[in-house]
């Protein structure tokens, strides 16, 4: 049980997030209305993406210092799960934008920056697939992974703040905490962030263990 408590916690938090996210009473804010429920899905997925991609970078650095298959596999699988969360974040964000801004894609700086960031990571997947030799692939992709992460941060958190943006918290627009004083949202939002992040870590854990098992089986053949 001591090794699985965080998985049980992840499941409980996600059940709570989905249930409370759909059923809890939310403030009736202008324009947002019921769409504010997406705060429990869209935003936590982005938080989860950043944290999981940070894990990927940490293991890429560890690989460059100690080139083991385990470090490379965890870095790679974390990057893939981070990309998955990023895609889900883009999709839920587009759905939210349709109801609040009038169209799925309005070329908002935050949307464009997020798309560029994901393209950087898609290029990471392409780069890895272009090398057949394991050590060369791992080493070069580790360097690129570090570059991609440190390019993603200003794309998401700095550049959109320097220009006009419809996105909350960017381009002079207040973030949710600035004008939403309803603590009911926070009671669901914070568990949602933890739950989605733990789910991502869980997926990485399973995928990395499977990949390492495949590597061992391949070595014994």
Wavefront OBJ file of the C-alpha trace (Angstrom):
o trace
v 0.000 0.000 0.000
v 2.853 2.410 0.817
v 4.016 2.256 -2.820
v 0.561 2.843 -4.287
v -0.889 5.569 -2.097
v -0.197 8.288 -4.645
v -2.003 6.329 -7.363
v -5.043 5.943 -5.124
v -4.814 9.663 -4.358
v -4.642 10.460 -8.085
v -7.760 8.387 -8.796
v -9.702 9.944 -5.910
v -8.712 13.483 -6.879
v -9.702 12.941 -10.512
v -13.063 11.458 -9.540
v -13.582 14.477 -7.291
v -12.453 16.869 -10.044
v -14.793 15.473 -12.677
v -17.764 15.181 -10.312
v -17.364 18.519 -8.558
v -16.216 20.200 -11.754
v -19.476 19.346 -13.476
v -21.878 19.670 -10.544
v -20.524 22.336 -8.182
v -22.089 25.781 -8.188
v -19.944 28.314 -10.058
v -20.031 32.132 -10.099
v -22.085 33.663 -12.886
v -19.426 35.810 -14.475
v -20.126 37.825 -17.608
v -19.317 35.995 -20.868
v -17.743 33.033 -19.045
v -20.919 31.716 -17.401
v -20.818 27.885 -17.230
v -17.648 27.683 -19.332
v -15.626 28.604 -16.253
v -15.870 24.898 -15.370
v -13.123 24.386 -17.937
v -10.842 25.952 -15.328
v -10.784 22.507 -13.682
v -9.609 20.765 -16.869
v -7.810 23.126 -19.250
v -5.584 24.962 -16.764
v -4.567 21.925 -14.628
v -3.562 20.074 -17.796
v -1.171 22.899 -18.631
v 0.209 22.812 -15.096
v 0.651 19.058 -15.443
v 2.340 19.505 -18.818
v 4.899 21.958 -17.430
v 5.707 19.760 -14.427
v 6.042 16.586 -16.511
v 8.190 18.333 -19.123
v 10.354 19.620 -16.281
v 10.795 16.006 -15.155
v 11.819 15.176 -18.716
v 14.442 17.926 -18.691
v 15.807 16.798 -15.323
v 16.310 13.284 -16.661
v 17.854 14.616 -19.865
v 20.400 16.480 -17.741
v 20.925 13.348 -15.659
v 21.512 11.391 -18.873
v 24.185 13.817 -20.039
v 25.893 13.436 -16.643
v 25.249 9.693 -16.342
v 24.312 8.133 -19.720
v 22.101 5.224 -18.640
v 19.179 3.768 -20.547
v 16.889 4.439 -17.578
v 17.576 8.186 -17.632
v 16.983 8.342 -21.381
v 13.766 6.329 -21.226
v 12.259 8.408 -18.420
v 13.172 11.635 -20.234
v 11.602 10.383 -23.455
v 8.429 8.985 -21.915
v 7.951 12.114 -19.807
v 8.263 14.263 -22.927
v 5.631 12.188 -24.721
v 3.183 12.428 -21.830
v 3.879 16.158 -21.540
v 3.078 16.527 -25.241
v -0.161 14.585 -24.704
v -1.176 16.959 -21.922
v -0.228 19.898 -24.121
v -2.449 18.657 -26.951
v -5.330 18.138 -24.506
v -4.691 21.637 -23.159
v -4.835 23.104 -26.668
v -8.080 21.258 -27.464
v -9.830 22.246 -24.224
v -8.541 25.794 -24.673
v -9.953 25.960 -28.204
v -13.311 24.741 -26.944
v -13.278 27.406 -24.244
v -12.238 30.077 -26.759
v -15.168 29.193 -29.022
v -17.677 30.076 -26.319
v -15.879 33.088 -24.822
v -14.032 34.652 -27.771
v -16.344 33.538 -30.575
v -14.009 31.220 -32.488
v -11.796 28.213 -31.849
v -8.604 29.928 -32.990
v -8.317 33.715 -32.956
v -4.526 33.977 -33.408
v -4.260 35.154 -29.825
v -0.585 35.439 -28.786
v -1.047 32.846 -26.057
v -2.623 30.371 -28.485
v 0.085 30.931 -31.079
v 2.853 30.618 -28.497
v 1.376 27.369 -27.182
v 1.185 25.990 -30.728
v 4.824 26.930 -31.396
v 5.844 25.290 -28.132
v 4.116 22.055 -29.100
v 5.757 22.151 -32.527
v 9.132 22.348 -30.791
v 8.311 19.131 -28.966
v 6.917 17.427 -32.062
v 10.298 18.198 -33.622
v 11.875 16.457 -30.612
v 9.953 13.277 -31.476
v 11.014 13.538 -35.118
v 14.629 14.119 -34.086
v 14.698 10.987 -31.939
v 13.251 8.869 -34.729
v 15.956 10.025 -37.162
v 18.816 8.290 -35.292
v 19.265 4.536 -35.255
v 22.152 4.322 -32.799
v 20.857 4.446 -29.200
v 23.577 6.518 -27.536
v 23.718 9.094 -30.302
v 19.920 9.374 -30.315
v 19.748 9.752 -26.541
v 22.570 12.287 -26.317
v 21.390 14.592 -29.115
v 17.733 14.412 -28.101
v 18.695 15.192 -24.484
v 20.423 18.389 -25.582
v 17.468 19.345 -27.780
v 15.002 18.548 -24.982
v 16.738 21.024 -22.672
v 16.654 23.667 -25.398
v 12.949 23.030 -26.123
v 11.928 23.410 -22.483
v 13.810 26.661 -21.965
v 12.263 27.976 -25.193
v 8.778 26.912 -24.064
v 8.826 28.905 -20.812
v 9.187 32.380 -22.393
v 6.763 31.374 -25.145
v 4.029 30.607 -22.609
v 4.739 32.961 -19.723
v 6.706 35.966 -20.984
v 6.029 36.840 -24.630
v 2.177 36.814 -24.372
v 2.427 39.344 -21.521
v 4.309 41.788 -23.740
v 1.483 42.257 -26.238
v -2.303 42.488 -26.392
v -3.969 39.203 -25.522
v -7.485 37.965 -24.816
v -6.140 35.306 -22.477
v -6.625 35.946 -18.721
v -3.426 37.065 -17.024
v -1.828 38.246 -20.268
v -1.689 41.493 -22.220
v -3.095 43.520 -19.330
v -6.040 41.183 -18.709
v -6.486 40.177 -15.072
v -6.045 36.552 -14.060
v -8.903 34.673 -12.476
v -7.707 35.352 -8.931
v -7.882 39.083 -9.541
v -11.625 39.244 -10.005
v -12.988 35.888 -8.827
v -13.415 35.761 -5.061
v -15.441 32.562 -4.972
v -13.447 30.015 -2.968
v -15.584 27.192 -4.339
v -13.521 27.328 -7.520
v -10.282 27.050 -5.586
v -11.583 24.057 -3.642
v -11.849 22.160 -6.929
v -9.030 23.805 -8.881
v -6.116 22.930 -6.591
v -7.069 19.245 -6.225
v -7.520 19.188 -10.014
v -3.946 20.400 -10.556
v -2.598 17.722 -8.230
v -4.842 15.021 -9.698
v -4.007 15.664 -13.357
v -0.299 15.950 -12.555
v -0.295 12.678 -10.620
v -2.117 11.031 -13.529
v 0.649 12.189 -15.861
v 3.333 10.872 -13.513
v 1.432 7.579 -13.299
v 1.357 7.244 -17.089
v 5.071 8.048 -17.302
v 5.780 5.448 -14.631
v 3.890 2.726 -16.491
v 5.312 3.585 -19.924
v 8.900 3.856 -18.646
v 8.682 0.509 -16.849
v 7.304 -1.155 -19.996
v 10.026 0.358 -22.176
v 12.778 -0.672 -19.771
v 11.353 -4.188 -19.707
v 11.425 -4.267 -23.517
v 15.047 -3.113 -23.438
v 15.983 -5.930 -21.049
v 14.160 -8.513 -23.143
v 15.884 -7.235 -26.269
v 19.302 -7.523 -24.598
v 18.666 -11.131 -23.601
v 17.596 -12.237 -27.078
l 1 2 3 4 5 6 7 8 9 10 11 12 13 14 15 16 17 18 19 20 21 22 23 24 25 26 27 28 29 30 31 32 33 34 35 36 37 38 39 40 41 42 43 44 45 46 47 48 49 50 51 52 53 54 55 56 57 58 59 60 61 62 63 64 65 66 67 68 69 70 71 72 73 74 75 76 77 78 79 80 81 82 83 84 85 86 87 88 89 90 91 92 93 94 95 96 97 98 99 100 101 102 103 104 105 106 107 108 109 110 111 112 113 114 115 116 117 118 119 120 121 122 123 124 125 126 127 128 129 130 131 132 133 134 135 136 137 138 139 140 141 142 143 144 145 146 147 148 149 150 151 152 153 154 155 156 157 158 159 160 161 162 163 164 165 166 167 168 169 170 171 172 173 174 175 176 177 178 179 180 181 182 183 184 185 186 187 188 189 190 191 192 193 194 195 196 197 198 199 200 201 202 203 204 205 206 207 208 209 210 211 212 213 214 215 216 217 218 219 220 221
